[in-house]
Amino acid sequence: MRVTKGAKIAAGTALLALGVAACGGGGGSSSGGENPRAATGTVYIRGCEPQTGFVPGNINETCGGTINGFVYDRLVKYNSDTAAPELNEAESIETTDNKVWTIKLKPGLKWTDGTPVTAKNYVDAWNYTAYGPNAQLGSFWFADIKGFDKVNKPDPDGPDGPKEAPKPETDKLEGLEIIDDLTFKVTLTAPEAVFRTKLGYTTFAPLPEAFFKDPKAFAEKPITNGPFKFVQWDHNSQIIVEANPDYTGPVKPKVKRIVYKMYKDDNAAYADLVANNLDFTELIPPSALAGDKWKTDLGDRAIEGQQGVIQTITFPLYDKVYGGNADFRKAVSYAIDRKTITEKIFNKGRTPIDGWVSPIVEGFKDGACGDLCTYNPVKAKEYLAKAKAEGYTPPAEFPIWSNADGTHKDWIEATVNSINQVFGPDAGFKFVHKDMPTFAELRDTITQHKIKGAFRTGWQMDYPHIENFLNPLYRTGASSNDGLYSNKALDEKLHEADTATDPAQANALYQEAEAMLQQDMPAIPLWSYGLQAGTSKWVTGVKVTPFGELDPLSIAIK
Amino acid sequence: MGRYAIRRLLQLVPVVLGTTFIINYMVWQLPGDPFAGRCGQRPCPDAYVTAMREQFGLDQPILVQYWNFLKNLLTGNLGVDFNNVSVASQLADAWPITIRLALMAVAFEAIIGIGAGVLSGLKRGGFADNVVTISTLFLLSLPIFVTGYVLQWVLGVQVGVIEPTVSEEARVSELVVPALVLASLNMAFTARLTRTSIVENLRADYVRTAVAKGLTNRRVVGIHLLRNSLIPVLTFLGTEVGNMMSGAIITEGIFNIHGIGGLMWRAINGQDYTIVVPVATLLVLVYLITNLLVDLLYGVLDPRIRYE
């Protein structure tokens, strides 16, 4: 299903949270009439062990990110149905030129220790994250704010080299200015239309005074400002959060307590879900997806939707042998039967895309790929002949790399077969699937630009906007431009879009930039991730965010 | 026997030193930077990578790292893992659960396995023998994850007599089914081993003498036959204990038990050597000590064996 505009996303993505029938499908160990959750007000959701403590600027993975979203409120939040950014802690975010932003907080917001949420909390938190020696994972998010180059100095020879990064001359971002208790001003280095949308990302959360006294202890048991407060973290086993009684947001939590139960194996979580011991999981294991078994098991407790994650295959453009040329990459794209693969391998759990952007984000425009992302064996061969005529000889064996610790083997093998079938045995080369043992090793090889072959890339959006699928991936020198793609015209178009003052115009420019990727096809778009989740029969009203996480304010006990 | 035990204990020192060095060296040799995969599709900020390498001493040469490791191990300071969580507290959480599960599984193996083995060995070719042979064949041909998933789905989801997964506390009652699953394969081995050993010893001279002396059947089997027949079984069970202390990754995964197996698995995947190395070291110790105990037990069971 394809959707074009934010307004339609509600219907299109259909993150339907279906109420749970009292005697719904599946068996159950606790099949009595009494709802065991009602007495305690506690619900249990699937979790995993976070990689870092709960300092928003240092979290960049979903295990910690989920809980982080429950306990911290930010200036902006994304609507669970439409993915549109809405004001949350901010009363107003104003700008005339997209460069200087005046942000006013709502009055009466409180931290769980009773202190008020102030403009200073935001400014201090952002300064802390941006300051180089604090080594926060989210530091680069503040690179657009004026003065970032004075608080965060790059290591002259990278982390491998012997030289150390010079000490920054200051620990305060010049572009952050406190006006009064509830107002602060942000000055960017250049206009940026999407800045307001970005403010909903984890890293832009505030931090209370208490954090700065003992950051280490705080990370284990944070004081927060969100709808839930942090109670307890038993490493490798569970995290408990409780409804924050002082929460002033318009929607209040409907449950008293959420237990984030950690599972090592998705199958175990799924067995618990079917038996109604677990109230929510957003990871239905492949064994249950096969043949739509999960829908029979769960009945109307099954939730289907879309999330802002896409899968692509990227080529190392810096490599003469494996980078291919534009026509070769187009030929490969024509030769991939996305529809059959998503149906057979993923049981329709993924949707073929014909652009480089997730269909659920603001600014998405259908068909950015032209017909390049449609299966067409005739054109594939035509473009292959063209590529060869231009002087490119593909190596006898062309690998597509993935990491063996993820579940990528099946679809890459199907993709490889699809390509080989189209080009035929006489093509003089064949595609093969190759694995590196771990994700770390794969990423290491990719970022050192030593990879010999194409490789799988996935992009999970940080915030629901078309810009997030273009700037970090295809701009020259961008942080995740793994194939080292460089196109001056595209860079200029992106810059033009970044600095446009009218959001609608900015989106149109981003769409033009996306369509320009057709020329060189630096990465081949494949499909966008669906979302499969399930609930127990004890809860109701469950919504899943476009990030594939539980909306903690939606879950209620029957 | 005391001197023998001390000698064996002293031998542990070079073995532990050697194995820990090899473990450290191998972890060091692993391809890929442990911090490369931590930021998903984005490279991690340089400052973060530098700070982490400095904190964990990864910028030092391997011998210095090994020396620091030994120093910390001897002072009982295991430090924190890459997620900045205390390694010692994680071990303290996981290990008791693993030990409980392992002991229960070994107990099942010993009681059911030896019982079935004795029963079938004494009445060779009889009905009980056939039942044991067929059922052990069945167990041996089932991989553990099949037994595990089937029992979980049938007992936990369909019938609902157990919870499909084990709770945080991992109470003994909850661990019965996982322990049975874990024990299933080796229970069959134990039964077969006991049976063969019993059958063999039944024909031995000392058994015939005991019977000829007019001893009761119970005494012949219980004291004379069993004591001798259990020696190979004991060796097997001894190594089993060592094996199971290292955690049962598959069983722990199926029933979501927060034991050592899962901790190790996560650490290996994340190349978190701060957990892999101490756990592996402790496992080496557990292996060596259980082996020593088994050797010492031989002397108790078989009076012909004397240690000097």
Interface residues (C-beta under 8 A of the other chain):
Chain A: G26 G27 G28 S29 S30 S31 E49 P50 Q51 T52 G53 N60 E61 G132 P133 N134 A135 Q136 L137 S139 F140 N152 P154 D155 G158 P159 E164 A165 K216 A219 D234 H235 N236 S237 Q238 M262 Y263 K264 D265 N267 A268 A269 A271 D272 V274 A275 N277 D405 M436 P437 T438 F439 A440 E441 L442 R443 D444 T445 T447 T457 G458 W459 Q460 P472 S479 S480 D482
Chain B: P31 G32 D33 P34 F35 A36 G37 R38 C39 G40 Q41 R42 P43 C44 P45 D46 A47 Y48 V49 T50 A51 M52 R53 F82 N83 N84 V85 S89 Q90 D93 A94 Y149 Q152 W153 G156 V157 Q158 G160 V161 I162 E163 P164 T165 E168 E252 G253 I254 F255 N256 H258 G262 L263 W265 R266 N269 G270 Q271
